[in-house]
Amino acid sequence: MPNTRRGRRRAQDKQQGDAEGEIVEVSPSAPVTPRLNVAPTAAAMVEKLKEENRLLKEERDFLREQLKDTLSSKQTVSGAKRKLGARKDDEDYSSDTEDSSTSDSSDSSASSKSRKRKLKRKPKSRKHKGWKEKDDFARRVQTPLEVLQRYKTILRSFQRTKSVSRSCERSNIDRNTIALTVIIAELQIVATPELQIPEFQGGTLQQYAQRCKEYLDSNPNIALKIEEMKKKHSLLPIKYKFRKADN
C-alpha cells in the first residue's frame, strides 16, 4: 500500500514537471498587427485642419512680404523728412542769430518765438497706420497669385464669420473688388495636374478674368464643381462681375 501511494506521487510529480517545462512556440510568420479604426468624420477633420494650417502659412508668408515692403518705403520717407527737418532747424537758428545782432530786445523776442515753434512741432499721427497697410494690401493685387492670396484671406475669415461682407470689411477690401477677380482664384483652387486652366500671359486681370469665364462656359462640369464647393462653404458665395469696358 505505501509503495502504491509513492508510485502515484512520483507519476504526478513527473507530469507536473513536464507541464512546467513545456515551451509554447509562436510562429514568426504570423505577426500581430494592431487594428486602428479611424472614424471617417475624424479623418475628414484632420484633413481640414491640415488644409487650414497650410493656408495660414501661405498667408503669413505673403503678409510678411507686404509688411517688409511697406516698412522699407516708410523708412526711406522718414529719413528724408528728418533731413528736411534738421535743415529747417538750422535755417531757423541762423535767422534767430541774425536778428539777435540788431538789438537785445529783438534777440529775446526771436528766441522765444523759436522755442514756441519747436514746442508746437509735433510728429504726425499714426492712428490710421493699420488701415493704410490694409489699403496697400488691397491695391497691390496685380497677378493671379496675389489674387489667390487675397481670396484665401477672405475665405478663411468667411469660414469663421459666415458673412462675406464682414470678412471683406475686416481686410478693408470692397466686395465688388473681390467679385471682379473671384473667378481667377476659383479656377486656381480647383485646378489639378490633369486640368489645364488658361495661363496668364500678361495684360490686365480683367482681361484674364474674361478668358477664365470663357473657359468655364466651355467646361460646364468644372463650373458645376465650383457651385457645389460654394454650397459647402469651401469657396466664397460671390457672383462674378466684369467691367463693362472689358465686355
Number of C-alpha atoms within 10 A of each C-alpha: 6 6 8 9 10 11 11 11 12 12 12 12 11 12 12 11 11 10 10 9 9 8 7 6 6 8 7 7 6 7 8 7 6 6 6 6 6 8 9 9 8 10 11 11 12 12 11 12 12 12 12 13 12 12 15 15 12 15 15 12 11 16 14 12 11 16 16 12 11 15 13 10 11 12 11 10 11 11 11 11 12 11 11 12 12 11 12 12 14 12 12 15 15 12 14 20 14 13 18 17 10 10 10 11 10 15 17 14 13 20 18 12 13 17 11 11 12 10 9 9 9 8 6 6 7 8 8 8 10 9 13 14 17 16 14 14 20 19 11 11 16 11 15 18 13 16 22 20 18 21 21 21 17 24 22 18 17 21 15 9 12 14 15 17 14 15 22 21 12 12 18 17 19 13 16 15 13 22 18 19 24 23 25 27 22 21 22 15 14 15 13 10 6 6 10 9 17 15 10 16 7 9 9 12 18 18 16 21 24 20 18 21 18 12 16 18 12 11 11 11 11 17 17 12 11 21 16 13 15 15 11 10 14 16 24 26 19 15 11 14 17 16 10 6 6 10 8
